[in-house]
């Protein structure tokens, strides 16, 4: 988390409490910690859902997995938004999406993005590894096709790490908007392919080509890609070794907008200053 901003840490604590109390059986926390105009966006679920819809969604999930437990692996706070990388474990004790209880243990990951204001959840996005979940429950079917947006990310990552910016640009909408958090010489909002690619080239120039991202996890839906990464770089006697997340909005096979958030923004600002 961004340790130099206490209000961001408080937002992270609100999100953690929201889920840990539900795990303990206290679904009343939904009414306590959500705003009157709350909205839930869950991949694969028609919505958005309001507070009542969320309550029904949670009740059904906990009936299927009564011992469900959330473990927060990473959290990144930027402004009033908290990004959480979550591990979910439980036992299949009730019907889930037409699948009778199997007694199977589930272990999957999710990426969540939560907007918090004045101690309450205003809006929440979640992307769960649904293919892995269904596979662990023994759902019938052959090997699933690779989701198109997972392939899109793999192609972008390959182009970026190869330094092939011309090929990378072909995966961006001509009017792409890229948001880089922080207060350093790389921070800002870049508009269009040319400006966005120029920001990446400057990143390589400033680090003398040492900037290297490594993928930790990738989750996708029809319109979103969430990537959790680790970056290493060197600038003279300065070293960067930090976790970060990028959220991509995708339309018709192209990235139209992206948000980049860092685990320790202060350290990143100092490195690029």
C-alpha positions, 0 to 999 in steps of 0.5 A, spaced: 500 500 500 501 507 499 504 508 506 505 515 506 497 516 505 493 514 511 486 515 508 488 510 503 490 505 508 483 506 511 480 505 505 484 498 504 482 496 511 474 498 510 475 493 504 478 488 508 473 488 513 467 488 508 469 481 506 472 478 512 466 479 516 462 476 511 466 470 511 465 470 519 457 470 517 456 477 518 452 479 512 449 485 515 456 488 514 453 489 507 448 494 509 453 498 514 459 499 509 455 500 502 452 507 500 445 507 498 447 508 491 452 502 491 453 498 484 456 492 483 460 490 477 461 482 477 464 479 470 459 474 468 453 477 472 448 481 469 448 488 472 450 492 475 447 490 482 445 494 487 445 493 495 439 488 495 442 485 489 449 484 492 446 481 498 442 476 494 449 474 490 453 474 497 447 469 500 447 465 494 455 464 494 456 463 501 450 457 501 454 454 496 461 455 499 459 456 507 466 456 509 469 461 504 475 465 506 478 471 503 486 472 503 488 479 501 495 478 497 496 485 495 492 491 495 494 498 491 490 504 493 490 510 488 485 516 490 479 513 493 480 506 489 483 500 492 485 494 487 485 488 491 489 481 489 485 476 493 485 468 494 478 465 495 478 458 498 472 454 501 468 447 500 463 446 495 457 444 500 451 447 496 448 448 489 452 453 485 450 455 478 446 448 477 452 444 480 450 440 486 454 440 492 460 436 490 464 437 497 470 439 493 475 444 495 476 450 491 482 455 491 482 461 486 484 468 485 480 474 483 482 482 482 477 487 485 477 494 484 473 498 490 471 505 490 471 508 497 468 514 500 467 516 507 468 509 509 463 506 505 463 502 498 460 506 493 462 501 487 465 495 486 468 491 480 470 484 481 473 479 476 474 471 478 477 466 475 471 462 473 474 457 468 478 455 474 472 455 479 468 450 474 474 446 473 475 445 480 467 443 481 468 438 475 464 441 470 463 437 464 466 440 457 473 439 454 479 444 455 476 451 454 478 456 449 483 461 451 479 467 452 480 473 447 483 478 452 488 473 455 491 472 448 490 480 447 494 481 453 499 476 451 501 479 445 502 486 448 506 483 453 511 480 448 511 486 444 513 490 450 518 486 453 521 485 446 521 493 445 517 492 439 513 499 440 510 499 433 507 492 434 504 494 441 501 500 438 497 495 433 493 493 440 491 500 442 485 504 439 487 510 436 484 514 441 487 510 447 487 514 454 493 511 458 493 513 466 500 513 470 499 514 477 504 518 481 508 525 481 514 523 477 516 525 470 513 519 467 506 520 471 500 523 467 494 522 462 497 520 455 492 520 449 492 517 443 497 511 440 503 516 439 503 519 446 502 513 450 508 509 446 512 515 447 511 514 454 514 507 454 520 509 450 521 514 455 521 509 460 526 505 457 530 511 455 531 513 463 532 506 465 537 505 460 533 499 457 533 496 464 526 496 465 523 489 466 516 487 467 514 480 470 507 477 470 504 475 477 497 474 474 492 476 469 484 475 469 480 477 464 472 478 462 469 480 456 471 488 457 477 488 462 484 485 463 487 486 470 494 484 470 498 484 476 506 485 475 513 486 478 518 491 475 525 491 476 529 497 473 536 501 474 538 508 474 545 509 476 545 507 483 538 507 484 534 500 483 527 499 482 523 493 485 516 494 485 509 490 485 504 494 480 497 493 477 494 495 470 487 495 468 485 495 461 478 497 458 477 493 451 473 494 446 472 490 439 479 487 441 483 494 442 485 497 449 481 503 449 483 506 456 488 503 461 490 505 469 497 503 472 497 503 479 503 502 484 504 498 490 509 503 493 508 510 489 512 514 494 518 509 492 516 509 484 516 517 485 523 517 488 526 512 482 523 516 476 525 523 479 
